[in-house]
Amino acid sequence: MITFSEIHDAFLFVSSAEYGQNSAFLCPDTGRIFYQSDLGGIDEIKDEGVELEDCLEIPHKNDLGLGQRLVFEFVDRQLPDESDRVRLIFRKSGAYSRFKYLLQSKGLLEMWYDFESQREEQALREWCLEREITL
């Protein structure tokens, strides 16, 4: 049986890079997770001869609406007066670091991390439930 922690670790691996650069696949029959990374030179799928049609691809944070949409939800709740400023921040590269700097200057960085973590867990648990993954 697979644990939520294992699913979450795979999710973090997939989401740690640009969309499509890291992948992870869960084999529901065995509970094993297999990793691929263009950046890291990892290809457990090929190395172990895994048939992908038997596996579920672990989502990237953007697949679960946890990218910029989550940022703007947080800003709308906690910093509504800064909404336009944050939208400008996200029009250029390096947006997340500038966003976090803004949050730190407002004393809201820890609140952001807590909010992000709660939403990640909620979305990932829903993803598992929809796919009938027993944790």
SULHU-V242736 format. One record per residue. RES is the residue in one small letter. SS is DSSP state (h for helix, s for strand, l for the rest). PHI is phi in whole degrees, 0 to 359 (999 if undefined). OMEGA is omega in whole degrees, -180 to 180 (NA if undefined). Layout:
RES_SS_PHI_OMEGA + RES_SS_PHI_OMEGA
//
This chain:
m_l_999_-178 + i_l_266_177 + t_l_259_176 + f_h_299_-180 + s_h_301_179 + e_h_293_177 + i_h_296_-179 + h_h_296_177 + d_h_300_179 + a_h_295_177 + f_h_300_179 + l_h_296_177 + f_h_299_-179 + v_h_298_-175 + s_h_278_-177 + s_l_283_-179 + a_l_232_175 + e_l_304_-179 + y_l_307_176 + g_l_92_-179 + q_l_276_176 + n_s_241_178 + s_s_223_174 + a_s_217_-177 + f_s_229_178 + l_s_261_173 + c_s_266_-175 + p_l_299_-178 + d_l_293_-176 + t_l_256_-176 + g_l_79_180 + r_s_275_175 + i_s_245_-180 + f_s_245_-173 + y_s_246_172 + q_s_223_176 + s_s_209_174 + d_l_295_-178 + l_l_288_-175 + g_l_267_-180 + g_l_66_-180 + i_s_258_175 + d_s_211_180 + e_h_292_178 + i_h_298_-180 + k_h_292_-177 + d_h_300_-175 + e_h_255_178 + g_l_65_-177 + v_l_282_175 + e_l_272_-174 + l_h_293_180 + e_h_294_177 + d_h_268_-172 + c_s_243_174 + l_s_252_178 + e_s_280_177 + i_l_291_-175 + p_l_286_169 + h_l_275_-179 + k_h_303_179 + n_h_291_177 + d_h_295_-177 + l_h_258_180 + g_l_71_-176 + l_l_252_177 + g_l_268_-178 + q_h_297_179 + r_h_303_179 + l_h_292_177 + v_h_302_-176 + f_h_291_174 + e_h_296_179 + f_h_297_-179 + v_h_297_179 + d_h_299_-179 + r_h_276_-170 + q_h_256_-177 + l_l_223_-175 + p_h_302_180 + d_h_287_-179 + e_h_257_-175 + s_h_304_180 + d_h_296_179 + r_h_299_-180 + v_h_294_177 + r_h_299_176 + l_h_295_178 + i_h_302_-175 + f_l_275_174 + r_l_268_-178 + k_l_234_178 + s_l_292_-178 + g_l_77_-174 + a_h_297_-175 + y_h_296_180 + s_h_292_177 + r_h_291_177 + f_h_297_-180 + k_h_293_176 + y_h_297_177 + l_h_301_180 + l_h_298_179 + q_h_298_180 + s_h_294_179 + k_l_264_-179 + g_l_73_-175 + l_l_244_-175 + l_h_296_179 + e_h_296_178 + m_h_298_177 + w_h_298_-179 + y_h_299_178 + d_h_296_179 + f_h_300_-180 + e_h_299_-180 + s_h_296_179 + q_h_298_-179 + r_h_292_176 + e_h_300_-179 + e_h_298_180 + q_h_300_-179 + a_h_295_-179 + l_h_289_176 + r_h_295_176 + e_h_296_177 + w_h_302_179 + c_h_297_180 + l_h_300_179 + e_h_298_-179 + r_l_260_178 + e_l_56_177 + i_l_273_179 + t_l_276_-179 + l_l_257_NA
//
